[in-house]
Amino acid sequence: MKLVELVLLVTLILSIALLLTFAYMYLTPTSEIRNLAVFYLVTTYNPQLPFYTVNSPEAVTAIVWDYRGLDTLFETAVFYLALIAALALARKLYVEATPEFNKGNEGLSVIVKTVTKITSPMIIAVGASIGLHGHLTPGGGFQGGATIAVAPMIIIIVFSVLYLLTKRVTTEKMLLLRSLGLIGIGLTTISAFIIGLTAGRTTYVFQNMPKFDAPLGLPDKLNGVLISGTLWFFNLFEMLAVASGFTMAFIVLMLVKKEG
């Protein structure tokens, strides 16, 4: 019976492999690159085209925050409103941390807690690196913020959610940080526009690098370090907003509900 099952399993795997081979040969699109994709590839980082380039070698971040930045802004706003709705539903449904809370007896073992104390700052550092280097390498504000949010999630599991509350990491403070991140994104969105207004020159909302009809823009470098204009700031504030937003959601989901 086991031999029959093994033969059937091998046959199934080979059949799937054969199907995928034919699908790759006959169903894949043409190898020609679309004109829009060529435009992105040519202009993402090209100092020879100063009025078109984003001055960022990371094409995904350039597309997310420059070519289609308005769409990303609305996505961030939707996430923000969803978190506010979650807080509204969860209000007054939890017990606040009390002085009687015994940190020594809650959560997992001492070994796990010690390892968590060591690795949590490392997780935050890696997340910050992913977010702040998102205009240079794969990553960005959302990825970096989501990585940072792993630290409070692990702390909740290892120490319990009341541990965060005793450290004054509350939903109210996380909502404040989330709001600051969203405000920062909004100000970055209109930064070039404000510069244009003060200088009496034409500029646009979501403008990054200078354009033909709007020669003012944000600098692509700061003290010789490539920041790609607005992209570094977008990643910074998005990282802050996402990390605090996820942390707030984790706290709400793990809060201890009142009896009765």
C-alpha positions in Angstrom: 0.0 0.0 0.0 2.9 2.4 0.8 4.5 1.6 -2.5 1.2 2.6 -4.4 1.1 5.8 -2.4 4.7 6.6 -3.2 4.1 5.9 -6.9 1.0 8.1 -6.9 2.9 10.9 -5.2 5.8 10.8 -7.6 3.4 10.7 -10.6 1.6 13.7 -9.2 4.8 15.7 -8.8 6.1 14.8 -12.2 2.7 15.7 -13.7 2.7 19.1 -12.0 6.3 19.7 -13.2 5.4 18.8 -16.8 2.4 21.1 -16.6 4.5 24.0 -15.3 7.0 23.4 -18.1 4.4 23.7 -20.8 2.8 26.7 -19.1 6.2 28.4 -19.0 6.8 27.6 -22.7 3.5 28.6 -24.1 1.8 30.9 -21.6 4.5 33.3 -20.6 4.2 36.8 -22.1 6.5 38.1 -24.8 10.1 38.9 -23.7 9.8 42.5 -25.0 9.8 45.1 -22.3 6.9 47.5 -22.3 7.7 51.2 -23.0 6.5 52.2 -19.6 8.9 49.7 -17.9 11.7 50.9 -20.1 11.0 54.5 -19.0 11.1 53.5 -15.3 14.4 51.6 -15.8 16.0 54.4 -17.7 14.9 57.3 -15.5 15.0 55.8 -12.0 18.6 56.7 -11.5 20.1 58.6 -14.4 21.9 61.9 -13.6 22.1 62.4 -17.4 18.4 63.1 -17.4 18.0 65.6 -14.6 14.4 66.6 -15.4 13.2 63.0 -15.4 15.2 61.0 -13.0 14.2 60.2 -9.4 17.9 59.8 -8.5 17.2 56.5 -6.6 18.8 53.3 -7.7 15.9 51.3 -6.1 13.2 51.3 -8.7 10.4 49.9 -6.5 10.8 52.8 -4.0 11.0 55.3 -6.8 7.7 54.0 -8.3 6.0 53.8 -4.9 6.9 57.3 -3.7 7.5 59.2 -6.9 5.8 57.9 -10.0 2.7 56.8 -8.1 3.1 58.6 -4.8 -0.5 59.9 -4.6 -1.8 56.3 -4.6 0.6 55.4 -1.8 -0.5 58.3 0.2 -4.1 57.2 0.0 -3.1 53.6 1.0 -1.4 55.0 4.1 -4.5 57.1 5.0 -6.8 54.0 4.6 -4.5 52.0 7.0 -4.6 54.9 9.4 -8.4 55.1 9.4 -8.7 51.3 9.9 -6.5 51.5 13.0 -8.6 54.3 14.4 -11.7 52.2 13.8 -10.1 49.3 15.6 -9.3 51.5 18.6 -12.9 52.8 18.7 -14.3 49.2 18.7 -11.8 48.1 21.4 -12.1 51.1 23.8 -12.9 50.3 27.4 -12.6 46.6 26.8 -9.4 46.0 28.6 -7.8 46.0 32.1 -5.1 48.6 32.6 -1.8 47.4 34.1 -1.9 47.7 37.9 0.9 48.0 40.5 0.1 44.4 41.5 1.3 43.2 38.1 4.2 40.8 38.7 6.6 41.0 35.8 8.6 38.0 37.2 5.7 35.5 37.0 4.1 36.6 33.7 5.2 35.3 30.3 7.7 32.7 29.4 11.0 31.6 31.1 13.9 33.7 32.2 16.0 32.4 29.3 13.5 33.4 26.7 13.1 36.8 28.3 16.9 37.4 28.4 17.2 36.4 24.7 14.3 38.7 23.8 16.0 41.6 25.6 19.1 41.1 23.5 17.5 40.5 20.2 14.7 43.2 20.3 17.1 46.1 19.8 18.8 44.1 17.0 15.4 43.7 15.3 14.7 47.4 15.6 18.1 48.2 14.2 17.6 45.9 11.2 14.2 47.4 10.6 15.6 50.9 10.7 18.3 49.9 8.2 15.7 48.4 5.8 13.6 51.5 6.0 16.3 54.2 5.8 18.1 52.5 3.0 15.0 51.8 1.0 16.0 54.3 -1.7 19.3 52.5 -2.3 18.5 48.8 -1.8 15.3 46.7 -1.7 13.2 47.7 1.2 11.5 50.9 2.3 9.4 52.5 5.0 6.6 49.8 5.1 9.0 46.9 5.1 11.2 48.6 7.7 8.3 49.5 9.9 6.8 46.0 9.7 10.2 44.6 10.7 10.4 46.9 13.7 6.9 45.9 14.8 8.2 42.3 15.2 10.0 43.5 18.4 6.9 44.5 20.4 5.0 41.5 19.1 7.7 39.2 20.5 7.7 41.2 23.7 4.0 40.7 24.1 4.3 37.0 23.6 7.3 36.6 25.9 6.5 39.1 28.7 2.7 39.6 28.1 0.9 42.7 26.9 0.8 44.1 30.4 4.6 44.4 30.4 4.3 46.9 27.5 1.7 48.8 29.4 3.9 49.0 32.5 6.6 50.5 30.2 4.0 53.1 29.1 3.8 51.7 25.6 0.1 52.4 25.2 -2.3 52.6 22.2 -2.6 56.3 22.8 1.2 56.9 22.4 1.3 54.6 19.4 -1.6 56.5 17.8 0.3 59.7 18.4 3.4 58.3 16.7 1.3 57.0 13.8 -0.3 60.5 13.5 3.2 62.2 13.5 4.3 59.8 10.8 1.3 60.6 8.6 1.8 64.3 9.2 5.4 63.9 8.1 4.3 62.1 4.9 1.9 64.9 4.2 4.5 67.6 4.8 7.0 65.8 2.6 4.3 65.6 -0.1 4.0 69.4 -0.3 7.6 70.3 0.6 8.7 71.2 -3.0 5.4 73.0 -3.5 6.1 75.1 -0.4 9.6 75.9 -1.6 8.1 77.0 -4.9 5.6 79.3 -3.2 8.2 81.0 -1.1 10.5 81.4 -4.1 7.7 82.5 -6.5 8.5 79.6 -8.8 6.4 76.8 -10.3 6.4 73.5 -8.4 4.0 70.6 -7.9 2.6 68.5 -5.1 4.6 65.3 -4.9 7.4 66.8 -6.9 10.8 65.3 -6.1 13.5 66.2 -8.6 13.4 69.4 -10.7 11.3 69.2 -13.9 11.4 71.2 -17.2 8.6 73.6 -16.2 9.4 73.4 -12.4 13.2 73.7 -12.0 13.1 73.7 -8.2 13.2 70.4 -6.3 14.7 68.7 -3.3 18.4 67.9 -3.3 19.4 64.4 -4.3 22.3 64.3 -1.8 22.9 65.5 1.7 26.5 66.0 2.7 27.5 63.8 -0.2 25.1 61.0 0.8 22.4 60.1 -1.7 19.0 60.6 -0.2 17.0 60.8 -3.5 15.2 63.9 -2.5 11.8 63.1 -0.8 12.3 59.4 -0.9 14.4 59.1 2.2 11.9 61.3 4.2 8.9 59.3 2.9 10.6 56.1 4.0 11.4 57.6 7.4 7.9 58.7 8.2 6.3 55.6 6.6 8.5 53.4 8.8 7.4 55.4 11.9 3.8 55.2 10.9 3.8 51.4 10.1 5.8 50.4 13.2 3.6 52.3 15.6 0.4 51.2 13.7 1.2 47.5 13.9 2.3 47.8 17.5 -1.0 49.5 18.3 -2.9 46.7 16.6 -1.0 44.0 18.5 -1.7 45.7 21.8 -5.4 46.0 21.0 -5.6 42.3 19.9 -3.8 41.1 23.0 -5.5 43.3 25.7 -7.1 41.5 28.6 -10.8 41.8 28.4 -12.9 42.6 31.5 -14.8 39.8 33.2 -18.5 39.9 32.4 
